[in-house]
Amino acid sequence: MTKQEVDNFEKLQAQLEGLHNEISALSKKSQNDALNKFKLKFVNKIISDSNELLGNEYKPFSDFDTFDENDLPSNSDAAMMLTQYLSCFEKLRADNVKQDVGRWYWIIDGKQSDVKTVMPKKIKEK
């Protein structure tokens, strides 16, 4: 990853988490209600930007790009997809960080950087 991709990752992950929290709360109240067009516009923007960052290797589903604005998704459908994106972000993080003296750092341009991050939620030994 590049420094710009790391910066973009951190911004998008924070936005995904915020949307996920908000839409999950809506889903608990009324899971089958449709997401309104205002919220859908932002969900689709974050998903589209995430697709660009994740690329084909990390994108959750090859046949999903964004929700159709003419067929509004339910709150639970949107929450489910945001969960998938957050999981894929964690996989991308796990594959691009390294632990050094108890702290986690991004690997930027193939080398351990001084850019700190949090421990990935799921670590799989390579």
Secondary structure as the mmCIF struct_conf table of DSSP 4:
data_model
#
loop_
_struct_conf.conf_type_id
_struct_conf.id
_struct_conf.beg_label_comp_id
_struct_conf.beg_label_asym_id
_struct_conf.beg_label_seq_id
_struct_conf.end_label_comp_id
_struct_conf.end_label_asym_id
_struct_conf.end_label_seq_id
HELX_RH_AL_P HELX_RH_AL_P1 LYS A 3 LYS A 29
TURN_TY1_P TURN_TY1_P1 GLN A 31 ASN A 32
BEND BEND1 ASP A 33 ASP A 33
STRN STRN1 ALA A 34 ALA A 34
HELX_LH_PP_P HELX_LH_PP_P1 LEU A 35 ASN A 36
HELX_RH_AL_P HELX_RH_AL_P2 LYS A 37 TYR A 58
BEND BEND2 PRO A 60 PRO A 60
TURN_TY1_P TURN_TY1_P2 SER A 62 ASP A 63
BEND BEND3 THR A 66 THR A 66
TURN_TY1_P TURN_TY1_P3 GLU A 69 ASN A 70
BEND BEND4 ASP A 71 ASP A 71
HELX_LH_PP_P HELX_LH_PP_P2 LEU A 72 PRO A 73
STRN STRN2 SER A 74 SER A 74
HELX_RH_AL_P HELX_RH_AL_P3 ASN A 75 ALA A 94
TURN_TY1_P TURN_TY1_P4 ASP A 95 ASN A 96
STRN STRN3 VAL A 97 ASP A 100
TURN_TY1_P TURN_TY1_P5 VAL A 101 GLY A 102
STRN STRN4 ARG A 103 ILE A 108
TURN_TY1_P TURN_TY1_P6 ASP A 109 GLY A 110
STRN STRN5 LYS A 111 THR A 117
HELX_LH_PP_P HELX_LH_PP_P3 VAL A 118 PRO A 120
BEND BEND5 LYS A 121 LYS A 122
#
